[in-house]
Amino acid sequence: MKNTVYAINGPVIKIRDTKDFAMREMVFVGKKRLIGEVIGVNDGFTTVQVYENTAGLRIGEEIIGTGGPLSVTLGPGIISNIFDGIARPLKDMKKTDGVYVTEGSDIPTVDPDRVFDVEITVKVGDTLTAGQIYAQCPESALIVNRVMVPPDIAECTVTYAAPNGKYKPDDTILKVDINGEERVLTLCQRWPIRTPRPVARRIPINTPLITGQRVLDSIVPIAKGGTAAIPGGFGTGKTMTQHQIAKWCDADIIVYIGCGERGNEMTQVLEEFGELIDPKTGKPLTDRTVLIANTSNMPVAAREASIYTGITIAEYYRDMGYDIAIMADSTSRWAEALREISGRLEEMPAEEGYPAYLPSRLAEFYERAGNCNVLSGKRGSVTIIGAVSPAGSDFSEPVTQNTKRFVRCFIALDKPLAYARHYPAINWLTSYSEYIPDFAEYYEKNVGEDFLDVRQRISNILLEENKLMEIVKLIGSDVLPDDQKLILEAAKVIRVGFLQQNAFHKDDTYVPMSKQLSMMHTILRLYDRAERALADGVTMSSILGTGLFEKLIKMKYDIPNDKPEMFEQYDREIDETIGGLK
């Protein structure tokens, strides 16, 4: 007996009187063979969520089960490609179907006709375990794909190993014996997108993700293998902040998930990443980037799946021993997809109409980040940086509040800062990072023994300025004593000269940690010398008359990244100029 469509409600369809389908099973719906997933089963009806446009689907069209969950094919050829929410390559789709996504398009994730130069690293008779690397091939100029035994094979013995040479993704590379049964291994494997890939063990997070953005690296650092949220209202620069992190961070591979964002923003990602040269290697940045594009006009159910597709691809490369950074832009659009589908299922709504399981779904996603010893014996990490788009910049709305529960780095964007053209518009008072104590040893060894002390002093000046601004708003700054005026001037140098950064300036778009520390040292040197001068009777107006505060604001441009010795000149000038005041 055929299973047919009984009811259609947008991306949600129902099948009547059947027990043929399992929960989370992938199915093909209708004549176009639309991809769907079983999301509800009871005695009367089976409910299917369709990941493609259901326009034109009719009652009575057949639904065919696959017997397995919604999975993605993982293999060489993913890097530098762009996929839709269910891992279909959009470049290949354009060649066959045109510029618009076509329903029922059956294009494999990995191009079956592409040839790779494969080196086999095992021999006949070897015993292999889950995750062990048995071959490798260059996937791009920057990334070598390390072909691994699928995690579902506990142990096997090699009975055949192909010679080194050129192979397609589906060619036989190994034949292995698993308890008397033969199994063929190729360059590819399939994995369910909603199931985390296993690791040997999680290890403590103790290394920051270096981004070259001063406000992030020095004030609210992100951890390599950690989680971060970037909430902000419309126009505050969430996408641009993620672009900067993606361009400059020291992760090996970037997975950028455009989840329900505008098409022109994804176009900008493609254009910028295609033109940008990776500073570490001199190769195009796309050689280490994977893009998942599910724009706002694409099917809403596929938007919900795109997050899981992206994290599964990230875990695959993590298992090879790479450090991966995921940019999810934005998790609010993903949550809106959950809300829309939940409404069509007639589920009881929770706060602001979101489903009651919103927190658990967010937790499932962010908990797949981590710093791990993987099954191959290497170390790998997945860092998740999720943008949140609260309506009206209201951080008390459910997505922001629930995200805050599951991340340890909260990078709050501020609308007044954005409107004042202060970029990145990160509010240093409401943002925080819980990772700072975990990085103490790293900073001491790699940046400077006093880095945390210097950072704390810089943060304290900004806090003092915030307190003083309440007084200034009431009675003005002229009535303040000179020591408090000094705090305001020093804080201005920190805000404009250090925290504000120009993405279009060759020396300011990326700043190494050593220069960041030197800049903070120089600012504090001016502050300390000015404070001593005030104690000796020098007036604040005389100190301001030296022009040193304005000079330090411009030092981010005037001191190139490759000339750190210039900071010594600035320090001498500060000592001589302030010391000469009477």
Beta strands, then each sheet from edge to edge (+ up, - down):
strand 1: 5-9
strand 2: 12-16
strand 3: 25-29
strand 4: 34-41
strand 5: 45-50
strand 6: 63-69
strand 7: 71-74
strand 8: 82-83
strand 9: 116-120
strand 10: 127-129
strand 11: 133-138
strand 12: 144-148
strand 13: 155-161
strand 14: 165-167
strand 15: 174-178
strand 16: 181-185
strand 17: 189-192
strand 18: 201-202
strand 19: 227-231
strand 20: 253-259
strand 21: 289-294
strand 22: 323-329
strand 23: 370-373
strand 24: 379-388
strand 25: 409-410
strand 26: 432-433
sheet 1: 1+ 2- 5+ 4- 3+ 6-
sheet 2: 7+ 17-
sheet 3: 8+ 21+ 20+ 22+ 24+ 19+ 25+ 26-
sheet 4: 8+ 21+ 20+ 22+ 24+ 23- 18+
sheet 5: 12+ 11- 9+ 14-
sheet 6: 10+ 13- 15+ 16-
end
